Amino acid sequence: MKTNTPNDAAAQFMAQGQELMNAFMSGAHNCRQTQLDLLRSILQKHGHTQFGTDHNFDDVVTYDNYRNQVPLQDYDSLYPYMEKHLQGIPDQLVSGNPCYYATTSGSTGEPKYIPVTTEQRSGAHKGSAMLWSYSLACNSPEAMQGNWVVIVSPAVEGYAPDGTPFGSTSGQYVKDLDPAIKAKYSIPYEVYEIADYDARYYCILLLGLADNNVSLVSSTNPSTLSLLCNKADDMKERLINDIRLGILDKTLVLPEAIRKLVEDRLTPNPERANYLEQCIEQDEEHKLRPIHYWPDLEVVATWTGGNSATFIDKMQAWYGKVNIKDLGYLASEIRGSVPLDLNRGDGVLTIEDNFFEFIRTDEIDNANPKTYLADEIELGSQYYLFFTNKAGLYRYNINDIVQVTGFVGNTPKIVFVQKGKGITNITGEKIYEKQVIGAVKQAEFDCQIQVNFYHCHADLQSNQYKLYAEFEPGYSTQEHAEFADAFELHLQKLNLEYKTKRESLRLQPAAVHSLSFGALEKFKRARIAGGVREAQFKTVPLSMDKNLLASFTVETIYQSLSIKESAA
């Protein structure tokens, strides 16, 4: 049997990419029909499921039927069906059972299990990824010439009660790559499965720094890319020594099989080690930066929309002004857009994979807000996005706000703006209001301390959650400090992604800002002066709005302990 060579794989990839792009563009010029055909197909395939029976899918003939018979959904409303799937009971949300679950943060602290079907994984996930890669190859052929340093999470992080795996869809995609394409990846997939953060980062950095032919670097969040650079600079002597000798630090904690895999990729390379030392000497601040050690780097692939834009400048201080290829509107629940251009954050809606509905942001609080189809939304306007997909999510509210930036044919191009109500997100953790409320309540109980008023601010500049709190008078500074530690600890317990981001140092420990007495009254007066009716006044447990901090007078700041101390 003939072995597929990298050149063969590249030629096959370009041919398949062109075919996919032609079909994608054809659909984009007939948005309404493409969307209605998709909806009809989904309802026919899953009409016999429990959800389909409960909502009379068999009676749906038009979109108006669907809208009238199926209320807008969220994870909580779908969970009773999902729970049965997790136990192995078929035909609940989808025909049969999901083949995989993507996981993401849930409002209760438990992860959300997002169903993935075989059809979706082989079609929507791989197809959209190929369109993205094909457009990259067309826009920057040079990015395809060298090797790629790609950061993903493990494909399998555990198993549902019925034995179905769950984890990261991006990790699954990398794991399933054609071997010839996978050969371009500087980091073998198994490295992403290393449980110890320090060991995982070290192996990624060692293999990446040892490679002098890197043309693309990718991670969903630019803050991760900056963090890796900081770590590389902090450990530069150690890393360069290992590259010089062709070894992997023996003190690292990782499985022997993965250690051997990494060591097999290393050979003594004093020439590369000397080059890296020269990079440090020539840098004005004597830092080790990828702009120097990867001179052939053409593209950084990452998110640029929403909060991610805040981190781009910091990232470019390390990587230089290279081209950026946005990864698109992408979440565990959906791959919602495919960016086709470099240095733009917008992408074309994936109308062949997801049936989209939209509600204007200024109409979302109406008793019966109007929903708009994809070909009805307007340039420049912002909307809450809802979708129906091939894997059991129906009229699903992902609580995201997007903006229309243009059109391909009559299909919109969108960019992610921000999470909707009640959720903040600095670097992927997605904190819910109810999690902040729960962490405060539990910290009050643990410390036997009373908080009269509080507001949690997600601070993009410091990568930190700051709890502004008015305590009942009479407590000591020691008690306030203990409360800060307890709040941090319980926020980690309530949100697994927050805990992960803290462990990996992408977020700083939470800080409690003790406010002067009367803070609640001052806050209320400021809100009313700003136009809020007194009868409608509410406190705001969680926000990213700096304007809400204007009335606060901070007396003392209590920084919680480090992750290892607070979790002890």
Secondary structure by P-SEA (a helix, b strand, c coil): cccccaaaaaaaaaaaaaaaaaaaaaaaacaaaaaaaaaaaaaaaccccaaaaaacccccccaaaaaaaccccccccaaaaaaaaaaccccccccccccbbbbcccccccbbbbbbcccccccaaaaaaaaaaaaaaaaccccccbbbbcccccccccccccccccccaaaaaaaaccccccccccccccccccccaaaaaaaaaaaaaacccccbbbcccaaaaaaaaaaaaaaaaaaaaaaaaccccccccccaaaaaaaaaaccccaaaaaaaaaaaaaccccccccccccccccccccccccccccaaaaaaacccccbbbbccccccccccbbbcccccccccccccccbbbbbbcccccccbbbbbccccccccccccccccccccccccccbbbbbbccccccbbbbbbccccccccccccccccaaaaaaaaaaaaaaacccccbbbbbbcccccbbbbbccccccccaaaaaaaaaaaaaaaaaacaaaaaaaaacccccbbbbbbccaaaaaaaaaaaaacccccccccccccccccccccccccbbbbbcccccccc
